Structure formats: structure tokens, C-alpha cells
Amino acid sequence: MELAMNAITQNSDDNVISAGDSNVDSLIDSSGKTKIIELFASFGLKKIFDESSTITKISAKCINNILTNIVTSSSPMVTFNPHLSDHLAQKLEVYFNISETKEIHYYRDL
């Protein structure tokens, strides 16, 4: 993961959005939560959702999240149920004024 994050964040002018299932509940204080938040913060990324994304009859957890280096105070964010799985969906709208085309890089750890 560190190699991918280094490649993604090597240019400080790039906008980065990382989304996925960390399997670490960010709603409760734990060493896992602290480690993952510190890891992403070391690359200039912060998590932006503090709502449950996995809800059952006996628990509610936020194990999915979107992390970004984009200022999101004016970006609409919502968690909703698309009824596709046991996970809720998270939606973030980001608007850019683009004056030039940049190459897009996709990384996935398989």
C-alpha cells in the first residue's frame, strides 16, 4: 500500500481520492483506527465520512470510507442504501475547474 500511496501522492498539486473497505471501524477508538488515519495523514489524506456504512440488527460500523486531499467543505456528501449488499454506499460530489487535461492513474492492490 505504501508504494501505491507514494506513487499517487508524489506530486503535491494532484487531487487524490481514495475509497474502499479498510475493515477498521472508524467510529470507535482503537489502535487500528489510529494507525490507518495516521498512515493516510502521512500522505496528506483525511477521511471525510463519520457515519455508519455497515449496519446490522446488532451493530453499526464505519469500515468503508473515502479519503482525500481535496478541501470538501462545500462538496455534497451522503451515505445511502442502494439495497445491493450489507454495505451502504457513500457518495461524494467534487467539482473542478479544469484548464488542462492530466493523466489519470489507477492503482489496485490485488
A tleap script that builds the chain and sets N, CA, C and O, in Angstrom:
source leaprc.protein.ff14SB
mol = sequence {
  NMET GLU LEU ALA MET ASN ALA ILE THR GLN
  ASN SER ASP ASP ASN VAL ILE SER ALA GLY
  ASP SER ASN VAL ASP SER LEU ILE ASP SER
  SER GLY LYS THR LYS ILE ILE GLU LEU PHE
  ALA SER PHE GLY LEU LYS LYS ILE PHE ASP
  GLU SER SER THR ILE THR LYS ILE SER ALA
  LYS CYS ILE ASN ASN ILE LEU THR ASN ILE
  VAL THR SER SER SER PRO MET VAL THR PHE
  ASN PRO HIE LEU SER ASP HIE LEU ALA GLN
  LYS LEU GLU VAL TYR PHE ASN ILE SER GLU
  THR LYS GLU ILE HIE TYR TYR ARG ASP CLEU
}
set mol.1.N position { 0.820 -1.179 0.000 }
set mol.1.CA position { 0.000 0.000 0.000 }
set mol.1.C position { 0.871 1.252 0.000 }
set mol.1.O position { 0.558 2.236 -0.669 }
set mol.2.N position { 1.960 1.206 0.751 }
set mol.2.CA position { 2.821 2.381 0.834 }
set mol.2.C position { 3.405 2.748 -0.526 }
set mol.2.O position { 3.504 3.932 -0.851 }
set mol.3.N position { 3.794 1.754 -1.328 }
set mol.3.CA position { 4.326 2.028 -2.667 }
set mol.3.C position { 3.278 2.710 -3.540 }
set mol.3.O position { 3.585 3.665 -4.253 }
set mol.4.N position { 2.053 2.224 -3.483 }
set mol.4.CA position { 0.978 2.835 -4.269 }
set mol.4.C position { 0.711 4.257 -3.800 }
set mol.4.O position { 0.548 5.158 -4.622 }
set mol.5.N position { 0.665 4.469 -2.495 }
set mol.5.CA position { 0.401 5.805 -1.973 }
set mol.5.C position { 1.522 6.770 -2.333 }
set mol.5.O position { 1.259 7.931 -2.647 }
set mol.6.N position { 2.774 6.306 -2.291 }
set mol.6.CA position { 3.888 7.162 -2.706 }
set mol.6.C position { 3.741 7.571 -4.164 }
set mol.6.O position { 3.959 8.734 -4.505 }
set mol.7.N position { 3.376 6.640 -5.019 }
set mol.7.CA position { 3.200 6.941 -6.443 }
set mol.7.C position { 2.043 7.910 -6.660 }
set mol.7.O position { 2.129 8.821 -7.484 }
set mol.8.N position { 0.970 7.706 -5.920 }
set mol.8.CA position { -0.221 8.536 -6.091 }
set mol.8.C position { 0.021 9.961 -5.609 }
set mol.8.O position { -0.441 10.910 -6.243 }
set mol.9.N position { 0.732 10.126 -4.508 }
set mol.9.CA position { 0.871 11.442 -3.882 }
set mol.9.C position { 2.201 12.111 -4.165 }
set mol.9.O position { 2.541 13.086 -3.495 }
set mol.10.N position { 2.965 11.626 -5.132 }
set mol.10.CA position { 4.289 12.195 -5.377 }
set mol.10.C position { 4.225 13.643 -5.849 }
set mol.10.O position { 5.166 14.398 -5.604 }
set mol.11.N position { 3.165 14.053 -6.508 }
set mol.11.CA position { 3.005 15.431 -6.944 }
set mol.11.C position { 1.989 16.100 -6.029 }
set mol.11.O position { 0.810 15.749 -6.047 }
set mol.12.N position { 2.440 17.061 -5.229 }
set mol.12.CA position { 1.564 17.664 -4.225 }
set mol.12.C position { 0.423 18.477 -4.833 }
set mol.12.O position { -0.514 18.847 -4.125 }
set mol.13.N position { 0.488 18.761 -6.138 }
set mol.13.CA position { -0.591 19.506 -6.786 }
set mol.13.C position { -1.738 18.608 -7.238 }
set mol.13.O position { -2.796 19.108 -7.619 }
set mol.14.N position { -1.547 17.302 -7.201 }
set mol.14.CA position { -2.579 16.373 -7.658 }
set mol.14.C position { -3.709 16.260 -6.645 }
set mol.14.O position { -3.483 16.297 -5.435 }
set mol.15.N position { -4.918 16.122 -7.154 }
set mol.15.CA position { -6.078 15.834 -6.314 }
set mol.15.C position { -6.187 14.327 -6.188 }
set mol.15.O position { -6.172 13.613 -7.190 }
set mol.16.N position { -6.297 13.836 -4.950 }
set mol.16.CA position { -6.336 12.400 -4.702 }
set mol.16.C position { -7.616 12.051 -3.957 }
set mol.16.O position { -7.975 12.702 -2.975 }
set mol.17.N position { -8.302 11.013 -4.437 }
set mol.17.CA position { -9.464 10.458 -3.746 }
set mol.17.C position { -9.243 8.959 -3.649 }
set mol.17.O position { -9.056 8.287 -4.663 }
set mol.18.N position { -9.265 8.433 -2.430 }
set mol.18.CA position { -9.102 7.001 -2.194 }
set mol.18.C position { -10.368 6.495 -1.515 }
set mol.18.O position { -10.810 7.063 -0.516 }
set mol.19.N position { -10.948 5.436 -2.053 }
set mol.19.CA position { -12.179 4.897 -1.478 }
set mol.19.C position { -12.049 3.395 -1.319 }
set mol.19.O position { -11.467 2.720 -2.168 }
set mol.20.N position { -12.594 2.875 -0.226 }
set mol.20.CA position { -12.547 1.435 -0.069 }
set mol.20.C position { -12.944 0.969 1.311 }
set mol.20.O position { -13.324 1.757 2.178 }
set mol.21.N position { -12.847 -0.324 1.489 }
set mol.21.CA position { -13.205 -1.012 2.723 }
set mol.21.C position { -11.919 -1.297 3.484 }
set mol.21.O position { -11.119 -2.133 3.065 }
set mol.22.N position { -11.721 -0.608 4.594 }
set mol.22.CA position { -10.490 -0.774 5.372 }
set mol.22.C position { -10.608 -1.870 6.423 }
set mol.22.O position { -9.603 -2.290 6.995 }
set mol.23.N position { -11.834 -2.338 6.683 }
set mol.23.CA position { -12.091 -3.301 7.757 }
set mol.23.C position { -11.650 -2.798 9.119 }
set mol.23.O position { -11.405 -3.591 10.028 }
set mol.24.N position { -11.548 -1.482 9.265 }
set mol.24.CA position { -11.251 -0.852 10.548 }
set mol.24.C position { -12.408 0.098 10.838 }
set mol.24.O position { -12.675 1.011 10.057 }
set mol.25.N position { -13.091 -0.115 11.954 }
set mol.25.CA position { -14.241 0.715 12.313 }
set mol.25.C position { -13.757 2.082 12.767 }
set mol.25.O position { -13.130 2.207 13.819 }
set mol.26.N position { -14.048 3.106 11.973 }
set mol.26.CA position { -13.578 4.449 12.321 }
set mol.26.C position { -14.522 5.173 13.275 }
set mol.26.O position { -14.303 6.344 13.588 }
set mol.27.N position { -15.564 4.496 13.740 }
set mol.27.CA position { -16.469 5.107 14.709 }
set mol.27.C position { -16.049 4.850 16.153 }
set mol.27.O position { -16.552 5.505 17.067 }
set mol.28.N position { -15.131 3.901 16.372 }
set mol.28.CA position { -14.663 3.619 17.730 }
set mol.28.C position { -13.159 3.846 17.804 }
set mol.28.O position { -12.435 3.622 16.834 }
set mol.29.N position { -12.706 4.288 18.956 }
set mol.29.CA position { -11.272 4.492 19.146 }
set mol.29.C position { -10.579 3.145 19.297 }
set mol.29.O position { -10.966 2.316 20.121 }
set mol.30.N position { -9.546 2.945 18.483 }
set mol.30.CA position { -8.768 1.710 18.549 }
set mol.30.C position { -7.395 1.981 17.958 }
set mol.30.O position { -7.185 2.991 17.286 }
set mol.31.N position { -6.468 1.078 18.212 }
set mol.31.CA position { -5.131 1.242 17.632 }
set mol.31.C position { -5.192 1.115 16.113 }
set mol.31.O position { -4.441 1.788 15.407 }
set mol.32.N position { -6.083 0.253 15.598 }
set mol.32.CA position { -6.240 0.111 14.153 }
set mol.32.C position { -6.714 1.404 13.505 }
set mol.32.O position { -6.207 1.806 12.458 }
set mol.33.N position { -7.693 2.053 14.136 }
set mol.33.CA position { -8.200 3.326 13.622 }
set mol.33.C position { -7.093 4.370 13.625 }
set mol.33.O position { -6.902 5.080 12.638 }
set mol.34.N position { -6.368 4.464 14.727 }
set mol.34.CA position { -5.282 5.439 14.827 }
set mol.34.C position { -4.226 5.193 13.762 }
set mol.34.O position { -3.767 6.135 13.115 }
set mol.35.N position { -3.838 3.940 13.575 }
set mol.35.CA position { -2.799 3.609 12.594 }
set mol.35.C position { -3.217 3.963 11.175 }
set mol.35.O position { -2.432 4.541 10.423 }
set mol.36.N position { -4.443 3.622 10.802 }
set mol.36.CA position { -4.859 3.879 9.421 }
set mol.36.C position { -5.044 5.374 9.166 }
set mol.36.O position { -4.716 5.859 8.083 }
set mol.37.N position { -5.565 6.105 10.146 }
set mol.37.CA position { -5.715 7.551 9.982 }
set mol.37.C position { -4.350 8.213 9.887 }
set mol.37.O position { -4.150 9.105 9.062 }
set mol.38.N position { -3.400 7.783 10.727 }
set mol.38.CA position { -2.048 8.338 10.672 }
set mol.38.C position { -1.346 7.984 9.366 }
set mol.38.O position { -0.616 8.806 8.812 }
set mol.39.N position { -1.564 6.761 8.869 }
set mol.39.CA position { -0.958 6.356 7.601 }
set mol.39.C position { -1.433 7.261 6.472 }
set mol.39.O position { -0.618 7.807 5.728 }
set mol.40.N position { -2.743 7.421 6.342 }
set mol.40.CA position { -3.255 8.266 5.268 }
set mol.40.C position { -2.891 9.733 5.485 }
set mol.40.O position { -2.627 10.447 4.518 }
set mol.41.N position { -2.873 10.192 6.731 }
set mol.41.CA position { -2.479 11.576 7.011 }
set mol.41.C position { -1.035 11.833 6.593 }
set mol.41.O position { -0.698 12.944 6.184 }
set mol.42.N position { -0.183 10.821 6.692 }
set mol.42.CA position { 1.216 10.996 6.283 }
set mol.42.C position { 1.331 11.257 4.783 }
set mol.42.O position { 2.361 11.743 4.315 }
set mol.43.N position { 0.280 10.936 4.026 }
set mol.43.CA position { 0.237 11.217 2.593 }
set mol.43.C position { -0.663 12.415 2.287 }
set mol.43.O position { -0.976 12.680 1.126 }
set mol.44.N position { -1.078 13.138 3.333 }
set mol.44.CA position { -1.899 14.326 3.142 }
set mol.44.C position { -3.371 14.048 2.904 }
set mol.44.O position { -4.097 14.915 2.418 }
set mol.45.N position { -3.826 12.828 3.248 }
set mol.45.CA position { -5.225 12.458 3.029 }
set mol.45.C position { -5.979 12.403 4.353 }
set mol.45.O position { -5.428 11.992 5.374 }
set mol.46.N position { -7.240 12.819 4.326 }
set mol.46.CA position { -8.075 12.725 5.530 }
set mol.46.C position { -9.379 12.031 5.179 }
set mol.46.O position { -9.874 12.137 4.057 }
set mol.47.N position { -9.936 11.312 6.164 }
set mol.47.CA position { -11.216 10.638 5.937 }
set mol.47.C position { -12.316 11.673 6.069 }
set mol.47.O position { -12.209 12.624 6.844 }
set mol.48.N position { -13.374 11.471 5.300 }
set mol.48.CA position { -14.401 12.507 5.290 }
set mol.48.C position { -15.773 12.027 5.746 }
set mol.48.O position { -16.684 12.843 5.886 }
set mol.49.N position { -15.947 10.733 5.982 }
set mol.49.CA position { -17.238 10.221 6.449 }
set mol.49.C position { -17.120 9.753 7.895 }
set mol.49.O position { -16.176 9.051 8.255 }
set mol.50.N position { -18.078 10.145 8.710 }
set mol.50.CA position { -18.160 9.683 10.094 }
set mol.50.C position { -19.540 9.095 10.360 }
set mol.50.O position { -20.130 9.316 11.417 }
set mol.51.N position { -20.039 8.350 9.392 }
set mol.51.CA position { -21.344 7.702 9.514 }
set mol.51.C position { -21.179 6.204 9.330 }
set mol.51.O position { -20.235 5.744 8.689 }
set mol.52.N position { -22.099 5.458 9.894 }
set mol.52.CA position { -22.079 4.003 9.716 }
set mol.52.C position { -22.265 3.659 8.247 }
set mol.52.O position { -23.098 4.244 7.555 }
set mol.53.N position { -21.469 2.693 7.783 }
set mol.53.CA position { -21.585 2.234 6.393 }
set mol.53.C position { -21.972 0.758 6.324 }
set mol.53.O position { -22.310 0.248 5.256 }
set mol.54.N position { -21.922 0.082 7.456 }
set mol.54.CA position { -22.353 -1.309 7.549 }
set mol.54.C position { -23.250 -1.417 8.776 }
set mol.54.O position { -22.788 -1.253 9.905 }
set mol.55.N position { -24.519 -1.691 8.556 }
set mol.55.CA position { -25.486 -1.714 9.652 }
set mol.55.C position { -26.197 -3.063 9.669 }
set mol.55.O position { -26.744 -3.508 8.660 }
set mol.56.N position { -26.176 -3.705 10.840 }
set mol.56.CA position { -26.919 -4.946 11.038 }
set mol.56.C position { -27.890 -4.732 12.190 }
set mol.56.O position { -27.980 -3.630 12.732 }
set mol.57.N position { -28.617 -5.778 12.567 }
set mol.57.CA position { -29.545 -5.663 13.690 }
set mol.57.C position { -28.824 -5.444 15.012 }
set mol.57.O position { -29.403 -4.903 15.954 }
set mol.58.N position { -27.546 -5.865 15.088 }
set mol.58.CA position { -26.828 -5.772 16.363 }
set mol.58.C position { -25.637 -4.823 16.346 }
set mol.58.O position { -25.029 -4.598 17.393 }
set mol.59.N position { -25.283 -4.256 15.189 }
set mol.59.CA position { -24.124 -3.359 15.166 }
set mol.59.C position { -24.223 -2.345 14.031 }
set mol.59.O position { -24.991 -2.509 13.082 }
set mol.60.N position { -23.429 -1.307 14.161 }
set mol.60.CA position { -23.294 -0.289 13.113 }
set mol.60.C position { -21.832 0.126 13.089 }
set mol.60.O position { -21.288 0.556 14.106 }
set mol.61.N position { -21.197 0.001 11.936 }
set mol.61.CA position { -19.768 0.282 11.815 }
set mol.61.C position { -19.505 1.158 10.599 }
set mol.61.O position { -20.285 1.182 9.648 }
set mol.62.N position { -18.401 1.867 10.651 }
set mol.62.CA position { -17.932 2.631 9.500 }
set mol.62.C position { -16.600 2.022 9.076 }
set mol.62.O position { -15.535 2.487 9.481 }
set mol.63.N position { -16.673 0.969 8.249 }
set mol.63.CA position { -15.451 0.301 7.781 }
set mol.63.C position { -15.119 0.678 6.338 }
set mol.63.O position { -14.049 0.337 5.833 }
set mol.64.N position { -16.024 1.372 5.688 }
set mol.64.CA position { -15.765 1.898 4.344 }
set mol.64.C position { -15.547 3.394 4.503 }
set mol.64.O position { -16.159 4.027 5.362 }
set mol.65.N position { -14.690 3.950 3.690 }
set mol.65.CA position { -14.515 5.385 3.775 }
set mol.65.C position { -13.922 5.926 2.502 }
set mol.65.O position { -13.376 5.194 1.676 }
set mol.66.N position { -14.045 7.222 2.367 }
set mol.66.CA position { -13.411 7.965 1.286 }
set mol.66.C position { -12.403 8.885 1.951 }
set mol.66.O position { -12.721 9.594 2.906 }
set mol.67.N position { -11.176 8.862 1.428 }
set mol.67.CA position { -10.115 9.725 1.939 }
set mol.67.C position { -9.642 10.606 0.796 }
set mol.67.O position { -9.575 10.163 -0.350 }
set mol.68.N position { -9.315 11.857 1.108 }
set mol.68.CA position { -8.931 12.780 0.046 }
set mol.68.C position { -8.036 13.890 0.577 }
set mol.68.O position { -7.975 14.141 1.781 }
set mol.69.N position { -7.343 14.551 -0.347 }
set mol.69.CA position { -6.590 15.750 -0.009 }
set mol.69.C position { -7.306 16.988 -0.541 }
set mol.69.O position { -6.756 18.088 -0.513 }
set mol.70.N position { -8.519 16.807 -1.021 }
set mol.70.CA position { -9.318 17.902 -1.566 }
set mol.70.C position { -10.128 18.520 -0.436 }
set mol.70.O position { -10.712 17.805 0.378 }
set mol.71.N position { -10.163 19.852 -0.384 }
set mol.71.CA position { -10.995 20.525 0.605 }
set mol.71.C position { -12.445 20.213 0.261 }
set mol.71.O position { -12.904 20.511 -0.842 }
set mol.72.N position { -13.161 19.618 1.198 }
set mol.72.CA position { -14.502 19.095 0.906 }
set mol.72.C position { -15.622 19.833 1.622 }
set mol.72.O position { -16.752 19.344 1.650 }
set mol.73.N position { -15.343 20.994 2.200 }
set mol.73.CA position { -16.374 21.669 2.991 }
set mol.73.C position { -17.607 22.036 2.165 }
set mol.73.O position { -18.708 22.114 2.711 }
set mol.74.N position { -17.442 22.261 0.865 }
set mol.74.CA position { -18.595 22.617 0.037 }
set mol.74.C position { -19.044 21.468 -0.867 }
set mol.74.O position { -19.940 21.642 -1.692 }
set mol.75.N position { -18.434 20.312 -0.716 }
set mol.75.CA position { -18.783 19.162 -1.552 }
set mol.75.C position { -19.909 18.367 -0.910 }
set mol.75.O position { -19.800 17.968 0.250 }
set mol.76.N position { -20.995 18.130 -1.650 }
set mol.76.CA position { -22.093 17.326 -1.095 }
set mol.76.C position { -21.640 15.890 -0.804 }
set mol.76.O position { -21.040 15.233 -1.655 }
set mol.77.N position { -21.938 15.412 0.413 }
set mol.77.CA position { -21.601 14.045 0.818 }
set mol.77.C position { -22.859 13.404 1.379 }
set mol.77.O position { -23.627 14.045 2.096 }
set mol.78.N position { -23.067 12.130 1.048 }
set mol.78.CA position { -24.239 11.439 1.568 }
set mol.78.C position { -23.939 9.944 1.658 }
set mol.78.O position { -23.229 9.386 0.821 }
set mol.79.N position { -24.492 9.315 2.685 }
set mol.79.CA position { -24.468 7.858 2.808 }
set mol.79.C position { -25.894 7.387 2.564 }
set mol.79.O position { -26.835 7.912 3.158 }
set mol.80.N position { -26.057 6.383 1.680 }
set mol.80.CA position { -27.405 5.929 1.350 }
set mol.80.C position { -27.401 4.424 1.106 }
set mol.80.O position { -26.348 3.814 0.920 }
set mol.81.N position { -28.589 3.841 1.110 }
set mol.81.CA position { -28.724 2.399 0.933 }
set mol.81.C position { -29.215 2.081 -0.480 }
set mol.81.O position { -30.380 2.323 -0.796 }
set mol.82.N position { -28.335 1.539 -1.337 }
set mol.82.CA position { -28.766 1.159 -2.687 }
set mol.82.C position { -29.389 -0.240 -2.725 }
set mol.82.O position { -29.811 -0.703 -3.785 }
set mol.83.N position { -29.446 -0.915 -1.565 }
set mol.83.CA position { -30.030 -2.258 -1.434 }
set mol.83.C position { -29.326 -3.280 -2.327 }
set mol.83.O position { -29.969 -4.133 -2.938 }
set mol.84.N position { -27.991 -3.181 -2.394 }
set mol.84.CA position { -27.194 -4.114 -3.188 }
set mol.84.C position { -26.390 -5.086 -2.332 }
set mol.84.O position { -26.021 -6.165 -2.795 }
set mol.85.N position { -26.117 -4.705 -1.077 }
set mol.85.CA position { -25.322 -5.565 -0.197 }
set mol.85.C position { -25.586 -5.157 1.243 }
set mol.85.O position { -26.510 -4.394 1.523 }
set mol.86.N position { -24.759 -5.675 2.162 }
set mol.86.CA position { -24.892 -5.289 3.565 }
set mol.86.C position { -24.169 -3.974 3.854 }
set mol.86.O position { -24.173 -3.506 4.993 }
set mol.87.N position { -23.553 -3.379 2.844 }
set mol.87.CA position { -22.866 -2.100 2.998 }
set mol.87.C position { -23.719 -0.983 2.401 }
set mol.87.O position { -24.373 -1.164 1.374 }
set mol.88.N position { -23.699 0.162 3.058 }
set mol.88.CA position { -24.319 1.343 2.485 }
set mol.88.C position { -23.342 1.957 1.486 }
set mol.88.O position { -22.147 1.660 1.515 }
set mol.89.N position { -23.842 2.795 0.623 }
set mol.89.CA position { -22.989 3.481 -0.348 }
set mol.89.C position { -22.663 4.875 0.175 }
set mol.89.O position { -23.460 5.488 0.886 }
set mol.90.N position { -21.497 5.356 -0.182 }
set mol.90.CA position { -21.086 6.707 0.165 }
set mol.90.C position { -20.887 7.471 -1.134 }
set mol.90.O position { -20.250 6.985 -2.069 }
set mol.91.N position { -21.436 8.661 -1.173 }
set mol.91.CA position { -21.345 9.466 -2.386 }
set mol.91.C position { -20.720 10.811 -2.043 }
set mol.91.O position { -21.137 11.486 -1.102 }
set mol.92.N position { -19.729 11.178 -2.812 }
set mol.92.CA position { -19.056 12.464 -2.670 }
set mol.92.C position { -19.065 13.135 -4.034 }
set mol.92.O position { -18.638 12.541 -5.024 }
set mol.93.N position { -19.543 14.354 -4.090 }
set mol.93.CA position { -19.506 15.112 -5.337 }
set mol.93.C position { -18.398 16.152 -5.229 }
set mol.93.O position { -18.356 16.939 -4.283 }
set mol.94.N position { -17.509 16.141 -6.207 }
set mol.94.CA position { -16.402 17.094 -6.235 }
set mol.94.C position { -16.431 17.785 -7.585 }
set mol.94.O position { -16.511 17.131 -8.625 }
set mol.95.N position { -16.365 19.097 -7.567 }
set mol.95.CA position { -16.392 19.876 -8.800 }
set mol.95.C position { -15.041 20.546 -9.001 }
set mol.95.O position { -14.469 21.111 -8.068 }
set mol.96.N position { -14.543 20.478 -10.216 }
set mol.96.CA position { -13.247 21.047 -10.544 }
set mol.96.C position { -13.386 22.043 -11.683 }
set mol.96.O position { -14.217 21.874 -12.576 }
set mol.97.N position { -12.569 23.073 -11.641 }
set mol.97.CA position { -12.379 23.948 -12.793 }
set mol.97.C position { -11.124 23.452 -13.481 }
set mol.97.O position { -10.016 23.687 -12.999 }
set mol.98.N position { -11.285 22.772 -14.596 }
set mol.98.CA position { -10.151 22.147 -15.265 }
set mol.98.C position { -9.741 22.985 -16.467 }
set mol.98.O position { -10.534 23.236 -17.375 }
set mol.99.N position { -8.488 23.409 -16.449 }
set mol.99.CA position { -7.982 24.188 -17.570 }
set mol.99.C position { -7.056 23.370 -18.454 }
set mol.99.O position { -6.746 23.775 -19.575 }
set mol.100.N position { -6.615 22.228 -17.961 }
set mol.100.CA position { -5.755 21.355 -18.752 }
set mol.100.C position { -6.070 19.908 -18.412 }
set mol.100.O position { -6.580 19.613 -17.331 }
set mol.101.N position { -5.771 19.028 -19.317 }
set mol.101.CA position { -6.010 17.607 -19.110 }
set mol.101.C position { -4.787 16.975 -18.467 }
set mol.101.O position { -3.661 17.190 -18.917 }
set mol.102.N position { -5.007 16.196 -17.417 }
set mol.102.CA position { -3.922 15.475 -16.756 }
set mol.102.C position { -4.140 13.985 -16.929 }
set mol.102.O position { -5.268 13.514 -17.079 }
set mol.103.N position { -3.045 13.260 -16.906 }
set mol.103.CA position { -3.126 11.808 -16.997 }
set mol.103.C position { -3.703 11.253 -15.701 }
set mol.103.O position { -3.318 11.690 -14.616 }
set mol.104.N position { -4.615 10.302 -15.798 }
set mol.104.CA position { -5.232 9.676 -14.630 }
set mol.104.C position { -4.557 8.336 -14.384 }
set mol.104.O position { -4.367 7.548 -15.311 }
set mol.105.N position { -4.193 8.080 -13.124 }
set mol.105.CA position { -3.546 6.828 -12.744 }
set mol.105.C position { -4.481 6.051 -11.831 }
set mol.105.O position { -5.070 6.621 -10.911 }
set mol.106.N position { -4.619 4.763 -12.078 }
set mol.106.CA position { -5.419 3.882 -11.236 }
set mol.106.C position { -4.496 2.835 -10.634 }
set mol.106.O position { -3.680 2.241 -11.339 }
set mol.107.N position { -4.623 2.608 -9.331 }
set mol.107.CA position { -3.834 1.595 -8.641 }
set mol.107.C position { -4.774 0.696 -7.865 }
set mol.107.O position { -5.703 1.173 -7.211 }
set mol.108.N position { -4.539 -0.584 -7.934 }
set mol.108.CA position { -5.335 -1.531 -7.161 }
set mol.108.C position { -4.415 -2.635 -6.682 }
set mol.108.O position { -3.734 -3.279 -7.479 }
set mol.109.N position { -4.399 -2.850 -5.383 }
set mol.109.CA position { -3.575 -3.890 -4.782 }
set mol.109.C position { -4.332 -5.206 -4.876 }
set mol.109.O position { -5.345 -5.392 -4.202 }
set mol.110.N position { -3.848 -6.112 -5.705 }
set mol.110.CA position { -4.548 -7.388 -5.875 }
set mol.110.C position { -3.906 -8.473 -5.099 }
set mol.110.O position { -4.369 -9.613 -5.130 }
savepdb mol mol.pdb
quit
